[in-house]
Amino acid sequence: MRAGDRELLSVPELDVASGRTLAVLGPNGAGKSTLLRALGLLSSHRVSGVILLDGRPATRPLMRHAITAVLQRPILRRGTVAANVISGLRFRGMSRREARLRAWPWMEALGLVPFADRDIRSLSIGEAQRVSITRALAVGPKVLLLDEPFTGLDSTTRADLIADLRAALSGQPTATILVTHDRQEALALAEDTALLIGGRIRQHGPTTEVLDHPSDADTARLLGYTNLLPPALTGRTHPLVARPEHTHLILDPSDGPAGQRDDDVRPVPGTLRRTVALGIATRVDVDTAGGPLTCLHPGDLPGTSLPPVGGDVRVRVRQARALAGVDGNGWTAGLGSRPSAS
């Protein structure tokens, strides 16, 4: 996809099977919503290539009846919850009675029956988004497009809505595409995940495999593996990555190899740079010979147990992951300059 001379997207191939959910995960500005609009034939930009639906070239009339979309902010009509839920069916020529019968099971699945006669203006943002999702599902789409529909919801509302949506989609023939920047949403909803960075799919596969095994430094950072560990630091053959929540200071001298896993690495020496209390956790930044590491400890760390800033520390890294795209010298493009072996 291009806008003038500028390339917005370059996605040679992307398949979504009937009955499965694909999460397109990427940072802000990666092109996630642009890709979603292109797939729905909703983009005004020039698109090359072919979009197929059930093996046939997709046309706007075909897509209009086959696809429904839910956006970041709910778009609802005046009236009751029930009237909004059945509106998609009514637009397709269904009688009011038949539309209510068709929509009612979806309202039950998404917890909207108690709100059926409520005026839409009395709903919270989370309740309104439930209405949008239920309306989209009630028409029985072949493809459901979800454009970051959980943005702006509080954590409890978000978790409840994701759980209800996952249950509602189970066993349905709908192919669902979710765009998000949140890996937890991908893990909760999607069987498959594609990582989109700079308008290109950098990794694609089963969600758990993609989230646990980033292919390069860019995908690692996107997935929260912000600690980059060169071979010179770990003694391993390949570079490793780890999440801050799996990286901790060794505060007890007796903390040895007991319970150590195969994906743990040897203690890494470094210098304490700073500590930051975050409420539910304490962030500790450490400078090492291989670059900075971020440790995330649950709760508060007693100040008396920490050395002063500039003091020597050791870091325990657990559940480290090897990057897939390494060159013959055990380093990865995108990690920066190659570290010295000395």
C-alpha positions in Angstrom: 0.0 0.0 0.0 1.3 3.4 -1.0 0.4 7.1 -0.3 2.0 8.9 -3.2 5.7 7.8 -3.3 5.6 6.6 0.3 5.2 2.9 1.1 2.8 2.5 4.0 2.5 -1.3 4.1 4.4 -4.2 2.5 2.6 -7.5 3.4 3.1 -10.1 0.7 0.8 -12.6 2.3 -1.5 -12.9 5.3 -4.0 -15.7 5.8 -6.8 -16.0 8.4 -8.6 -19.3 8.6 -12.3 -19.6 9.3 -13.0 -20.0 13.0 -9.6 -18.6 14.1 -8.5 -15.3 15.5 -5.4 -13.5 14.3 -3.8 -10.8 16.4 -1.8 -8.2 14.5 0.5 -6.9 17.2 2.6 -3.8 16.8 3.8 -0.5 18.3 2.1 2.9 17.6 2.6 3.9 14.0 3.3 0.4 12.8 0.4 0.4 10.3 -2.0 -1.8 12.2 -5.2 0.2 11.6 -4.0 0.9 8.0 -3.7 -2.9 7.4 -7.2 -3.5 8.9 -8.7 -0.8 6.6 -7.0 -2.3 3.6 -8.3 -5.8 4.4 -11.8 -4.4 4.7 -11.5 -2.5 1.4 -12.0 0.7 3.4 -8.8 2.4 2.5 -8.5 5.4 0.1 -4.8 4.6 -0.5 -3.5 2.7 -3.5 -3.3 -1.0 -2.8 -1.5 -3.5 -5.0 -2.2 -7.2 -4.8 -5.4 -9.2 -4.3 -7.6 -9.7 -1.2 -9.4 -13.0 -1.3 -12.5 -14.1 0.6 -13.4 -17.8 0.5 -10.9 -18.1 -2.4 -12.6 -15.4 -4.5 -11.4 -11.8 -5.2 -13.1 -9.6 -2.6 -15.3 -6.8 -3.9 -16.9 -3.9 -1.9 -20.5 -5.3 -2.3 -19.3 -8.7 -1.2 -17.3 -7.3 1.8 -20.2 -5.1 2.8 -22.3 -8.2 3.7 -19.4 -10.4 4.8 -17.5 -8.2 7.2 -18.3 -6.3 10.4 -15.9 -4.0 12.3 -15.6 -2.7 15.8 -13.5 0.5 16.3 -11.7 2.0 19.3 -14.7 4.1 20.3 -18.2 2.7 20.0 -20.4 4.2 17.3 -24.1 3.8 18.4 -27.4 5.2 17.3 -30.0 6.8 19.6 -32.3 4.4 21.2 -32.1 1.3 23.4 -29.4 -1.3 23.7 -31.6 -3.9 22.0 -32.4 -1.5 19.1 -28.7 -0.9 18.5 -27.8 -4.6 18.7 -30.5 -5.6 16.1 -29.7 -2.6 13.8 -27.3 -4.5 11.7 -29.8 -7.2 11.0 -32.5 -4.7 10.3 -30.3 -3.0 7.7 -30.0 -6.4 6.0 -33.8 -6.5 5.6 -34.7 -8.7 8.6 -38.0 -8.1 10.4 -37.8 -6.6 13.9 -39.1 -9.8 15.5 -36.7 -12.1 13.6 -33.8 -9.8 14.3 -34.5 -9.9 18.1 -34.7 -13.7 18.0 -31.4 -13.8 16.1 -29.7 -11.3 18.4 -30.9 -12.5 21.7 -28.4 -15.4 22.2 -25.6 -12.9 21.4 -26.9 -10.5 24.0 -26.9 -13.3 26.5 -23.4 -14.3 25.6 -22.1 -10.7 26.0 -24.1 -10.0 29.2 -26.5 -7.4 27.7 -29.9 -8.9 28.4 -30.3 -6.9 31.7 -29.5 -3.8 29.7 -31.8 -4.5 26.7 -34.2 -1.6 27.4 -31.6 0.9 28.6 -31.1 4.1 26.7 -27.8 4.0 25.0 -26.8 7.4 26.5 -26.9 5.9 30.0 -24.1 3.4 29.3 -20.5 3.5 30.4 -17.8 3.3 27.7 -17.3 -0.4 28.5 -21.0 -1.2 28.3 -21.3 0.7 25.0 -18.4 -1.3 23.5 -20.2 -4.5 24.5 -23.1 -3.2 22.4 -20.8 -2.6 19.5 -19.3 -6.0 19.7 -22.6 -7.8 20.1 -24.1 -5.9 17.1 -21.1 -7.0 15.0 -21.5 -10.6 16.0 -25.2 -10.8 15.7 -25.2 -10.5 11.9 -23.0 -13.6 11.6 -20.1 -12.1 9.7 -17.6 -14.2 7.8 -14.9 -11.8 9.0 -14.8 -9.7 12.2 -12.4 -6.8 12.3 -11.4 -5.4 15.7 -9.5 -2.2 15.8 -8.1 -1.9 19.3 -11.6 -2.2 20.8 -10.4 -2.4 24.4 -8.5 0.9 24.4 -9.6 3.2 27.2 -11.3 0.5 29.3 -10.3 0.0 32.9 -8.5 -3.3 33.7 -11.4 -5.1 35.2 -13.9 -4.1 32.5 -11.3 -5.0 29.8 -10.6 -8.4 31.3 -14.3 -9.3 31.6 -15.1 -8.2 28.0 -12.1 -10.1 26.6 -13.2 -13.2 28.5 -16.8 -12.9 27.2 -15.7 -12.3 23.7 -13.3 -15.3 23.7 -16.2 -17.5 24.9 -18.6 -16.0 22.3 -16.2 -16.6 19.4 -15.5 -20.2 20.4 -16.9 -22.7 17.9 -18.0 -19.9 15.5 -17.0 -20.0 11.8 -16.0 -16.3 11.9 -12.4 -15.3 11.0 -11.4 -12.6 13.4 -8.6 -10.1 13.0 -7.6 -8.1 16.1 -5.1 -5.2 15.9 -3.5 -4.3 19.2 -0.3 -3.1 20.9 -1.0 -5.2 23.9 0.5 -8.7 24.0 -1.9 -9.8 26.8 -4.8 -9.2 24.5 -3.2 -11.3 21.8 -2.5 -14.1 24.2 -6.1 -14.0 25.6 -7.9 -13.9 22.2 -5.8 -15.1 19.3 -4.6 -18.5 18.2 -2.2 -16.9 15.8 -0.2 -13.6 16.0 1.6 -11.5 13.4 4.1 -8.9 14.5 3.9 -5.7 12.4 6.8 -3.3 12.6 7.3 -0.4 10.2 4.6 -1.7 7.9 6.0 -5.1 7.5 5.2 -8.5 9.1 8.3 -9.5 11.0 7.1 -12.7 12.6 3.9 -14.8 12.2 2.8 -18.0 13.8 0.9 -19.6 16.7 0.5 -16.9 19.5 2.4 -18.7 22.3 5.3 -19.6 20.0 5.6 -16.0 18.7 5.3 -14.4 22.2 7.9 -16.9 23.7 10.4 -16.9 20.8 11.0 -13.5 19.2 12.9 -13.7 16.0 15.1 -10.6 16.3 15.9 -7.6 18.5 13.0 -5.5 17.3 10.4 -8.2 17.9 12.0 -8.9 21.2 11.5 -5.3 22.4 7.9 -5.3 21.1 7.2 -8.4 23.2 8.7 -6.9 26.4 12.1 -8.7 26.1 13.9 -5.4 26.7 17.1 -6.9 28.3 19.5 -7.8 25.6 22.3 -10.2 26.6 25.3 -10.7 24.3 27.2 -14.0 24.3 30.2 -12.2 25.9 28.0 -11.6 29.0 26.4 -14.9 29.3 28.9 -17.4 28.0 26.2 -18.8 25.7 26.6 -19.3 21.9 23.8 -17.0 20.9 22.5 -13.7 22.1 19.7 -13.9 24.7 16.8 -11.7 25.6 14.8 -11.5 28.9 12.0 -9.5 30.4 12.6 -7.2 33.3 10.2 -9.2 35.5 12.5 -12.2 35.0 15.6 -10.2 35.9 16.5 -9.6 39.6 19.3 -8.4 41.8 20.9 -11.1 43.9 20.4 -9.6 47.3 21.1 -12.8 49.4 24.7 -14.0 49.1 23.4 -17.6 49.6 21.2 -17.3 46.4 22.8 -20.1 44.4 21.8 -22.4 41.6 19.1 -24.2 43.5 16.0 -24.4 41.3 17.8 -23.1 38.3 16.3 -23.8 34.9 17.9 -24.5 31.6 16.8 -21.0 30.4 18.5 -19.2 33.3 21.9 -17.7 32.8 24.9 -17.3 35.1 24.9 -14.3 37.5 25.8 -11.1 35.6 28.0 -8.6 37.4 27.2 -4.9 37.1 27.0 -1.5 38.7 23.8 -0.1 40.3 22.7 3.0 38.4 19.3 3.8 40.0 16.2 2.4 41.7 12.6 3.7 41.1 9.7 2.7 43.3 6.7 2.0 41.1 4.1 1.1 43.7 3.5 -2.5 43.0 7.1 -3.1 42.0 10.6 -1.6 42.2 12.6 -1.0 39.1 16.4 -1.3 39.4 18.7 -0.3 36.5 22.1 -1.9 36.3 25.0 -1.1 34.0 26.9 -4.2 32.8 29.8 -4.9 30.4 27.3 -5.9 27.8 24.9 -3.0 28.2 22.2 -1.9 30.6 19.8 -4.3 32.3 16.4 -3.5 33.9 15.3 -5.5 36.9 11.7 -5.5 38.1 11.1 -6.7 41.7 7.6 -7.2 43.1 6.7 -4.7 45.9 9.2 -2.5 47.7 12.9 -3.3 48.2 14.2 -2.4 51.6 16.7 0.3 51.1 19.1 -1.3 53.6 19.4 -4.4 51.4 20.6 -2.4 48.4 24.1 -1.2 47.8 24.6 2.5 47.1 24.3 3.9 43.6 27.5 3.1 41.9 28.0 0.0 44.0 28.7 -3.5 42.6 25.8 -5.9 42.2 25.0 -9.2 40.6 21.9 -9.9 38.5 20.0 -13.2 38.1 18.3 -13.6 34.7 15.7 -16.3 34.4 13.6 -17.5 31.5 16.0 -16.0 28.9 15.2 -16.6 25.3 17.5 -17.2 22.3 16.8 -15.0 19.3 16.1 -17.0 16.2 17.8 -14.8 13.6 21.4 -15.0 14.5 24.4 -14.8 12.2 27.4 -17.2 12.2 29.1 -15.3 15.0 26.1 -15.5 17.3 24.9 -11.9 17.0 21.7 -10.5 15.6 21.0 -7.6 13.3 19.3 -4.8 15.2 21.0 -5.3 18.5 23.5 -2.6 17.8 27.2 -2.8 17.6 28.8 -6.3 18.0 30.2 -6.7 21.5 33.8 -7.4 22.1 34.6 -10.9 23.2 37.2 -9.5 25.7 
